[in-house]
Amino acid sequence: MNSDTRQDFSQRENTGTLARVVRLTCKTLGGMLLFLLLILIIIGSPSQASLLNVVFWLAVAGLIVLRFIDIRVYHGQTADNKPATIRDWLNYSIGVVAMSGFFWVVAQAIRVRLH
């Protein structure tokens, strides 16, 4: 086997693996992280909650950037296995911000009630 062939295969394999990790983060791990941060915001002290609010919104921004990278660099796909477009990214971004904002407001209300 030629060394060039092995390098091409290895590079494609790594890109595929990295693309899967990015996609998994956008679809699953990111949501779990946001959920965990919301719980910590609810149960944390006021000073912790302030820091966690910043971390929460940075995580939201990070998910949006990761999805953009998934689409532009790794040729991400939609849920029905079609190539994703910038319009799909925009819809994802709006959805993530809207849902995150809603649950963040709910978490703030719960935190005020508890403390």
QUIKAKA-V114956 format. One record per pair of residues at least 24 apart in sequence whose C-alpha atoms are under 8 Angstrom apart, sorted by sequence separation. I is the first residue (numbers start at 0). J is the second residue. D is the distance in Angstrom with one decimal. If there is no record, write none. Layout:
i: {I;I}
j: {J;J}
d: {D;D}
This chain:
i: {33;63;32;33;63;29;63;63;29;59;25;59;24;25;25;59;25;21;22;21;22;21;18;22;18;18;15;14;37;41;33;37;40;41;40;38;41;42;37;41;40}
j: {58;88;58;59;91;58;92;95;62;95;62;96;62;63;65;99;66;65;66;66;69;69;69;75;73;75;73;73;102;106;99;103;106;107;107;106;109;110;106;110;110}
d: {7.1;7.9;8.0;7.6;7.6;7.7;5.7;7.8;6.5;7.2;5.8;7.1;7.7;8.0;6.6;7.4;6.1;6.5;7.3;7.6;6.5;6.4;6.6;7.6;5.7;7.9;8.0;7.7;7.8;5.8;7.9;6.7;7.1;6.8;7.7;7.6;6.5;6.9;6.2;4.6;7.4}
